[in-house]
Amino acid sequence: MSRSGLPPNVRGTVVTVGTFDGVHRGHWDVVERLVQRADETGLASVVVTFEPHPLEILNPSAAPLLLTPGKEKLEVLAQSGLEYVAVLPFTKTLASYEAEQFVDLVLRERFRMRHLLIGYDHGFGRGRAGDVHVLQSLGESRDFTVEVVAPVAGEGGQPVSSSTTRKALADGELATAEAALGRRYAVSGTVAHGEQRGRLLGYPTINVIPDSPRKLLPRVGVYAVEVQTPRGPHGGMMNLGPRPTFGDERVSLEAHLFDAAGEWYDARVRIDFVARLRDVERFASVDELIAQLGRDAGAARRALADARAPDEKTGFVDVTLPKA
């Protein structure tokens, strides 16, 4: 009996393997090539990825917060034209596989691999010993081909990577992160009940709990955002961080949606970060805070208008996909 989860009519596949955290432009280049090779060869396209992040098992203290945990990663990959995404539970047993075992037992037996795409610096199997040369040698002996994909250059000519994208977000550099990702950074979550301070201030907010506690949030501050909701997109402004004027040091996400009304409790939304407006501040009085919120609303509306303005060279409006 076949151990593959693929349909019986899938006789062979083009595969790539990785954590794909962020699904940044380098990852996207690999995925686009994967889809193209599948079209050219008549094989099915498969991304093999892992849950949780391998470092959470191998070295938890070094495990990074994630750019696209769980469902977020699948939502981005769904825009690519891929046929299959396989999420493997990453365990100590899987981590102990030699490269040869991983190729034979996982990629060939379970996913019927005929062609493998890998990044230039990729490695898998125990100790990441399955580098390009090892995989090419295995391909020759096991009748599959290996294609090595060069890195995509980012700012300063350095390869685009998840680690540099995390640093940009920690520094509040949204434009740098957006350039690396090829889309605005976003966080998905569920609207929960809050303290309802916003409506007393004249700026009612939705309080969003991220889908995953492993989600990396950008540097605390006030942001212009676009919120994808079940009722459509809404521009707005958001406080990410504590509320020092009220003595509340908990980090939370509170977004005021422009030109929107009604209750949003339990709705799943996605918050796209458009521009960072300022740091979080403590105000001497509630009246001072209200005055600042008015200035923030004006700044956020201007940032949103600028983001949607036609490009001077191309005439195209700057839009960000996916809009799920």
N, C-alpha and C positions, 0 to 999 in steps of 0.2 A: 504494500500500500504506500502511495506517495505521501511524503511528509510535507509537501508543499501546500501553502494556502492559496496558491494561484489556481484559476480555473483550468480544467484539463486541456482546453483548446490552446492555452498559452504554452507553446513548445520551446520558446527561448526568449531571453530578455537581455536588454541593455541595462546595466546596473551602475549606480554610484552609491558610495557609502560615506556617512559623516554625521556629526551632531547637528550641523546646519542651524546653529543658534544664530538668530538674526536674519537668516536667509538674505545675506547682504549681496552686493553686486558680484562678488567673486563666486558665491554659491549660485547666484542666478545664472551666471555664465556657464557653469557646469551643467545646470539643469536644462538650459536651452540647448546645449550641445547634445545632452542625453536624449531629449525629445527629437532633435534632428536626426541623430543616428538611428533611433527607433524607426522613424519614418523611412529612412534610406534602406534599412535592412529588413523591414517587415516584422521586427521583433517588438516586444512590449517594453515600455520604459518603467523602471522601478527605482525609487529612492529608498535606501535602507538607512534608517536613522535609529536613535536610541532614546529611551526614557527609563530612568532619569539620566541627566548628564553624567558621563563616565566618572568625572572627578568626584561626584557625590558618593560614589562607591569606593573609588580607589584612594582618594585623599580629600575627605570632606572639608577639612579646614581650608583647602585651596580652591574649593568649588566656587565658581563665580555665580553671581546673580545672573539671570538669563534675560536676553533680549526678546526671545520669542518662546516662552514656555508652552508646552502642551498644545492646546487647541489653537493658539495664535500661530504657531509654526505651520500647522496643517492648513489654516485659512490662507496663509500667504502662498504655500505650495500649490493650493487648489487653483491659483490663477495661472499656472504655468503650462497646462496642457499635458501634464504627467498622467499616466494611466494608473500607476499604483504607488502608494507610499506605505512602506512596512515599518512599523514602530516596534523595535525589539526591546524587551525588558533587559536593561543592562544589569548583569549580576556578576558576582565574583567568579562564578563558573564560566560565564562568557568571557570575562577578562582573562581567564587562564588559558584560553585557546591559543595555540600557536597560529601563525598566519596561515599555514597549510590547512589546519583544521577548520579555521573560519571560512576559507575559500571552499573547501570540500563539503563541509557539513551544513553551512549556512547559505553561501552564495550559489553554489552549484546544485546542491540537493534541494534546498527549499525554494530557491528563486530561479533555478534553471538558467543561470547566467551564461551568456555566450560572448558578451563584450563588456568590459569594465572601464569606466571613466574614473580617473582619480586626479586630485590636485597634485601639483608638482612636489609638495612637501608632505603628502599624506602618508600615514602609516597606520596599520591596524594589526590585530593579533597581540599576543602578550608582549609588553614592552614596546609596542608600536614597531615591532621588528619587520612587519610586512610593508617594506618601503617599495618604491618604484621598481628597483632591480629585482627584488624577491618576487614581486607580483608578475613581472614580465617573464621571469624564469618559470613560475608556476603556470602561466598562460601557455607557454610553449609545450609543456609536458601534459597539459590538460585540455588543450584545444579551445582556449578562449583568448581573445585579443585584448590588449591593454592600451588605452589612450590616455596620455598625460596632458592635463590642462594647465596652461601657464597662469600665473596670478593676474588679477586685474589691479591696475595701479590706481591708487587714490591720491590724495593731496600730497605734494612733495615727492611723488613718484614711488611712495612706499606701497606695498601690497595692501589691499583692503582686507581687514580682519575683524573678527568679533571683538577682540581685546581692545583694539584702537577705537572701535565704535563705543564700547563701554566707557572708555576714558573720556571721549568727547561728551557723552551724556553726563558723566559725573562732573565735568567742568561747565555744564550748561551750554555747550556748543551745539545747538540743534542743527545748524546748517551743515556742519562737518558730519554729523551723524546721518543726516538726510542724504548727503552726497554719497556716503558709503553704502547706505541701504538701498538707495534708488527710490525711496518713498519716505514720507514723514514717519518719525517714531511715534508709536501708539501704545496705549495700554487698554486692554479689554477687561470689563468687570461688570458687576451687578449693582444696581442702585439700591442703597439701604437707607434706613431711617437715620437721621442725624440729630443734632441739637436744635435745628430749626432757627438758628441765629440769623441766617441769611435773609429769611423773609421778614424778620423784624427790622433788619437794616435796609430793606427795600430791594434786596438782591437775592431772591430765593435761589437755592443751590440744590444740585443733586450730589449726593455723597456716594462715591463709587468705591466698592471693595474689589481690588484686582482679583482676577480668576486664580492666580497662583501667588503664594507668599514668596516664591523664588523670582518673581518679576523684578527686573531692574528698573527703578524709577529715576528720572533725571534729577539733577541738582534741585534742591528745594527752591521755590520761588513762585511768582505769579506769571501765568502764561496766557497767551491767546491760543485758543483751541478750536477745533472743529469736532463736534461730537456726532458720531453716527448712531442713530437711535432707531427703534422700530417704526417711528413716525417720519423718518427721514433725517438728513443732516441739519445741524444747527451750529452756527458760530457761537462762541462764548468766551468767557475768561475763567481761569481756574487758579485756585490757591492750592499748591502742592507743598505740604509741610505742616508745621505747627500753627497755632493761632495765638501768638504771644499776647495780644491785647486782652485776651480773655483768660490768660494763664494756662492755656491748654498746649502742652508740648508734644502731644501725639501727632505723628505724621499722617495726614489724611489727604484725600483728593476731593475737593469741593468745587464744582463747576456751576457757574451761572450761565444759563442758555439764553441767548438773545432772541427776542421775538418768539418765545415759546411759553406755553402755559399748561397747567394740568399736573397730575400726579405721575411719577415715573417709577415708583417703588417696584422692585423685583425685575425691572427691565434690564436686559443685557445690552450694554452700550460699548462703543469703542471711542476713546478719546485720542484724537490726532493732535500732536503738539505742533503749533504753527510758529510761535515766536515767544521768546522769554522777555517779559516786560520789566521785571524788577526783582529784587530780593524780598524775602518775607521781613516785615518790620513790626515793631511794637509801637502803637500809637498812644498818646497821652490820654485820649478820650475817644468815646464812640463816635462823636461828631467828626473828629479828625479822620477816623477810619472811613466813615461814610463819604467824606469829601474825596479821599484817596480812591475809593472804589469808583466814584464817578470819573476820575481821571483815568483809572485803569480801563473802564469800559470804553472810553473814547480811544485810548491807545490800542486796545484789542480790536475794535472795529476797523481802525486804520490798518493794522497789521493784516487782518483778514482780507480787507479790500486789496491791499498790495499783493498778497499771495495769489489772489484770483485775477489780477490784472494781466492783460495780454503782454507777452514778451515783445520788447521793442524790435528784436531782430526777426523773430519768426511769426509774430502775430498770434501765436497760440496761447491759450489760457493755461496757466500753471495748475494742473490738477494732479492729484496723487492717487494712485491705485495700490491695492484694491480698495473698493468702497463697501466691502461686505458689512 
